[in-house]
C-alpha cells in the first residue's frame, strides 16, 4: 500500500507545490529584484553610498526578521487551522499577529528615527558611511510602520493557499518603488535629486501604498480571511499561550540569526568601503536567486502543516521526504544559475576592478553553497516548524551562526585580515555543521505532531 500511496502523493504534492510555491517564488523574486534595483541605482552614485545604505539596510533587516519570525511562528497554526477548516481561528490568529507586529514596529521606529547615528556606530566606524546611512535611516524608519499589516496578512493568505494575492500586491509595490527610486534618487521629471534619501522615501511611499491595498482587501470583504474588526480580536488565554509558546522560539530564532548576520556586516564593514560594497552587492544578487527558490521551503510548511492539521501523519512524512529531494534539486540548479548569470550582473555596478573581482568570487562561493542553504531552509522552516518543533530549530539555526559563523567572520576579517572573498568562504562553516545537526533531528520525527488539538 505504501508505494501506491507515495505515487498518489507525488502527483498531488507536485500539483500543490506548483500552486503554492510558484507565486511565493515569484513574489520573492520581485522583492529581491527590488533590493537589487535599489542597490544598482544607489550603487551608481558610488561605493560609499552603496555601503552606507547596505549598513542601514542591515538594521532594518533585523526588524524585518523580528516580525517575519513571529509571523512564521504563527504559520504553523494558520496552516493547521486551514487543514482543520477553522477560518474563525485563522482570523483571530491574524489579528493577534498584527497586534504583536505593531508593538515591535513602534519600538523599532522610535530607535531608528530618534537615534540613527548611535545605531549605525554599532556596525561601522567609517564616518562617510555613518553620515549617509543616518540620512537614509531617518526616512526609512517610517516604512516599518506600514509592514505591520502587510506581513501578517500576506502570511495568512499564503497559509490558506492564496499566494497569488500577496503576489499581486508585491508586483504593485515593486513597480511603485522602482519608478519612485528613479525619480527621487536622480531628480527626474522636476523632482529634487535626493540620492540615498530618495531611495528611503521611495521605499516608504511604496510600502504605504501596499498597506492601503491590503487593508482594503481585508476589511472590504475581498479575500477569504476578510471579516469585521471583532472577528480578529478576543483571544482566549490558552489560545495566546499556545501561539506564543510556538512563535517565541521562531521569533527569537530569526532575531538571533538576523542579528548574527548583521554582525557579519559589522566585521566586514571595518575592512574597507570596497570590501563592504562587494559583499553588499553579492548578497543582493544572491538573494535574487535564493529567494526565488525559497518558495519550496514556504510551500513545505504550508502543505505539511495542512496534513498535520488533518491528522494525516503518514502523508506528512512522505511529503517531507519529497520536499527535501525537490529542495536539493532546486538548490543545485539555482546555484549553477547564480554562478553563470551572477557575473554579468556585476557589470551593472559602478565598481573598481578590485571590487568587481571580489564580488565575482563571492558569488561563486554562494553558488556552490546554494544546495546546502536551501536544504537548511526547507528542514528548519518547512519541516521542523510545520509540526511545532520550533525550539530545536531555534537552537540549531541561531546557534550555528553565533557559535561558528560570527567568530569566523571576526577572526577572518579583523584578526587574520583575509580578503573579503575568503571571509565570505569562512562563514559557510556554520551552514555545513547546521545541516548535519538538523538532518539528525528530522530523522527523529519529533516534528510529526498536531499543535492545534483542543483549540
N, C-alpha and C positions, 0 to 999 in steps of 0.2 A: 504493500500500500504506500510506503513512503516514497519510492521512486515516482509513482503516479502523482502523488500529492505534490512532490517537488516540481514535476513538469507543469502541472496546473498553476502552481505558484509562480513559476518563471514567467509564464505568459501574462498572468495578472500583474506580477511585480513590474515587469518592464513597461507594460502599458501605463500603470500608475506612476512609475518613476518618471517617464517622459512627461506625463500630465502635470506632475508636481514639480519635478526638478528643473524642467526646461524654462518655465517662466522665472523661477528663482535664479537660475543661472544667468538668464538674460538680464534680469534686474541687477544682479551682482556685477555683470559686465558693464552695465550702464553706470553704476555707482563708481566702479573702478575707473571707467573711462573719464568720468567727471573729475576724479582725483588726478588722473594723468593729464587731462586738459588744463586743469589748474596749474600743475607743475610745468607743463610746456609753456603756458603763457607767462607765468611768473618767472620761469627759468630763462625766458628770452630777455628779461630785464637784467639778468646777471646771476652769478653763482651765489653772491651774498643774499640776494632777495630769495632765491630758491631755498637756501639753507635756513634763513630766518623763518619763512613760512613753514618749512619742514619741522623745525623745532616746536613752533607754536602748534602745528597740527598734531604733534605727538601728545601735547597736553589735552587737546580735545579728543584725541583717540582714547585716552583714559576714561573720559566722561562717557563716550560712546559705548565703551566696553562695560561700564558700570550698568547703564540702563539696558543695553543689549543682553548682558549677562543675566540680569533679573528677569527680563522677558523670556530668555532662553530657558531659565529655570521653570518658568510658568508654562512653557510649551509642552512639557511632559503632561501637565494636567489638561491643557487645551486639546491635545491630540487624543488623550484617553477619554475625555468627556465627549469628543466627537465620535469616537468609536462606540461609546455607550449611547449616542443620540441625545445628549443632555445639553441643549442650547442655553437653557436657563443659567447653568453654572458656567458656561463659556462666557456669557455676558458679564456675570459677576467677576470672573477672573480678569476679564479685560478692564473692568472698572478699577479693580484693585491694582492692576499693573500701571494704569495711568496715574493713580494717586501716588504710588511709591516713586515712579519716574519723575513726577512733578516735584517731589521733595528733593530728590537728588539734583535735578536741574536747577532749582532755586539756589541751593547751596553752592553749586559749581559756578553759577553765574556771578554770585557775589565775589567769589575768589578771583575769577579770571578777569572780570570787569574792573574790580577795585584794585587788584594788586598784580598786574600783568608782568612787570619787571621782576618782582620778587619771585614769581613762579618760574619765569624763564631762566633766572640765575641758577636754579636748581639743575638746569640741563646744559648750560653753556656759559663760558666766561669770555666769549668773544663779543666786544661791545657793539659792533655793527649788527650782529645777529639779534642781540637783545633789543636794540633801538627799533629795528624794523619789525621784529616779532611782536613787540608790545603794541605797535600801531595796528597790526593785524588782529591781535588777540582781543583788544578792547572792543572792536566792532563785531568780530565773530562770536563773542560771548553771547550775543542775543540769539544766535541760531540755535543754541542749546534749548531755549525755551520752546521752540517750535517742534522739537523732536519728541516732546512729552506725549503727544497724541499719536504722532506718526509711527514710531517704532512699535508701541504696543498693538496698535490697530493692524499694522502690517503683519506682525507676528500671529495675531489671532486669525486673520484671513488666510494666511498660509497654512495654519494648523487645521483649518476646516476645508483644506484643499481648494481654496480660491486664490491661488497665487497670481492669477492674471490681473487682479485689481491692483495690488501693490506695483505690479509691472507697469501698468498704465500711468499711475501717479509718479513712478520713478522716471519714466520717459519725459513726462511734462516737467518735472523738476530738473532733469538733466538739460533739456533744451533751454529752459529759462536761465539756468546758471551759466551755461556756455555762452549764450548771447550777451548776458549782462557782464560776464567776465571780459569779453572782447570790448564792450562799450566802456566799461568803467576802468579797467586796468590801463587801457591805451588811450582813453579820452576820445572815443569815436562819436560821430553824429552830434557834435556840440557838447558832449558831456566832458567834465573835467578829467584830466589824466590823473588817476588816483593811485596807480601802482599796486602795492600789496594791500592797501586799504580798499581798493576797488574790488580785489578778489574776495575780501572778507564781506563787503557789503553785498556783492552778488550772491554769495552763499546764503546770507541772511534772508534776502528777498525770495530766493528760490525755496528755501525751507518754509517760509511763511506761507507762500502760495500753496505748497504741498499740504501743509497743515489745514488750510481752509478747505481744500478739496476733500480731504479725509473727513473733516468734521461734517461737511455737507452729506457725504455718503453714509456716515454712521448715524447721524441724527435725522437724516432725511428719508430713512426707510429704504435706502437703495442697495443695501448689502445684507446677507443672511444674519450678521451679528447686530443689525440695527435694532434699536429699542428706545424707550423713553429713559430719561435720566435715572428714574428709580430702579430700572432693570439692571443698572450697573453698580448699584450700591447695596448695602445691607448684607454684610458678610458675617456669618456665624463664627464664633471663636475658634471652633475646630477647623473650619474652612481656612481661616487666616493662618492658624498654627501649622497646618499640614503644608500649605503652599510655601510658607516661609522656611520650613524645615528642608524643603526640596530646593527652593530658589536661592536661599542664602549661600549654600556652598557654591552654586554656579556663579552667583554674583561675585563672591569672594574670589573664585577661580579666575573669572575674566578680569577682575580688577588687579589681582596679583600678577596675572600673566601680562596684562596691558602695561602695568607699572614696570614690570621687568623689561618689556620691550622698549619702553621709553628710557630705561636706564642703559640699554644698549646704545640708544641715541646719545645719552649723556656722555658715555665713554667716547663714542665715535666723533661727536661734535667738538671734542677737545683735541682732535688730531690736527685738522685744518679745515678751512672752508671748502676746499676742493674735495677732500675726502668725504665730508658730510654730504656735499651736493651729490656725489657719486652714489652713496648708499641711499639717499633720499630718492633719486631718480630710479635706482634699481628696484626699490620697494614699490614705487608707483607702477612700474612696468610689470613687476612680478604679480602685484595684486590684480592687474588686468587679466592675467591668465589664471591665477589661483582662484579668484572669486568666481570666475566662470565655471570652475569645476566644483565649487562649494555646494551647488545645488544638490549634488548627490548626497552630501552629508545632511543637509537640511531635510531632504526628502526621506532619508532613512529614519530620522527622528519622528517625522510626521506619520509615516506608514507603519513603523514599528510601534509607535505609541498607540495608533489606532488598533492594531492587532492585540496589544496588551490590554487596552480598554475593553475589547471584546472578549477577553479571557481566552484568546486563541494562542496559547503559548508555543505550540509546536510550529505553527506557521511563522510566528515571530522569530524563532530560532533559524528557520530556513531563510527567511528574508534577510536576517543579519548576515548570514554566510554569503548570500548573493550580492548584497550591497558591498561587502568588503572586497569581493572579487571584482565587482564593477569599479570600485574606487581605485584598485591597483591598476587596472587597465587605463582608466581615465587619467590617473596620475602620470603614467608613462607617456601617454600621448601628449598631454598638456606640457609636461616637462620638455619633451623634444621640441614642441612648438615654441616654447619660451626661448630655448637656446637658438633656434633658427630665425625666429621673427623678432626677438627682442633686440638683436644687434642693429638692424636697420632703424628701429625706433630711436635708438640712442642718438642717431644723426640729427634728430629734430631738436635736441637740446643744444644750447649755446655753451658747449663745454670746451675747456682746454684739451689738448691732446692727452694729457695725463688723466684728466677726469673721465674722458671717454673710454680710455683703456681700462681704468678701474671698473667702470660701470659694466663693460662687456664681460670682464672676468667674474664679477659678482653675479651677473645674470646666468652665467654658465653653472656656477655653484648652486644657485636656486633651482635651475632646471634639473640638475642631477638629483637634487633632494626632493623634487616635487612628489614622486610616488610615496615617499615616507611621510611628507607633510600631509598629504590627502588621506592616507591610511590613519594617521593620528587623529585627524579631524573627524573621520567617519566613526571610529571606535569611541572616541570621547564624546563628541557632540551627538552622534546619531544613535549609537548602541547603548552605551552606559547611561546616558541621560534619559533615554526613552523609557527606561524602567526605574528611574529614580535613584540610580547608583551614583549620585552626584558628589557625595563626599569623597569617595575614592578617586573619581575623575578629577576633582579639585586638587587632591594631594599629588596625583601623577602629573597633571598638566602644569600647574603653577610650580610645584616642587622642582620639576626638571629645569625650569627657567632660572629659579633662584639658586638652586644648589649647583647647577652646571653652567647654564647659559651666561648669567651675569658675571661670575668670576672669570669665565673665558673671555668675555668682552673687555673687561677692565685690565686683565693681565695682558692680553694680546695687544691692546691699544696703548695703555699707559705705562706698563712695566717692560714688556718686550719690544714695544714700538714697531710692531709689524705694520706693513702696508694695509690699507683698508680692505683689500680683497682677501688677504689672509685672515684678517679679523672676522670677516663675514663667514669664512670657512670654519673658524674655530667655534663659533656659537652653534654650529649644526650638531655638535656632540649631544646637546640636550634632546634633540628630536629623535636621534637614534636610540638613546637609552630609554626615552619615554615609550617608544614603540614596543620595546621588549616588555616593559612593565605592564602596559595596558593590554597587550596581547594575552598575557597570562590571566589577567582579570576577566577578559572577555571569555576565555575558555572555561572559567569557573561558573559562568552563567548566573551570577548573583544579580544581574540586571533584569532577569526574566521575572517581572512581578507587576501586579496591578496596584497603582498608588491611589486610585480614586474610590476604592471599595469603602462603602459606608458614608460617602458624602452625598 
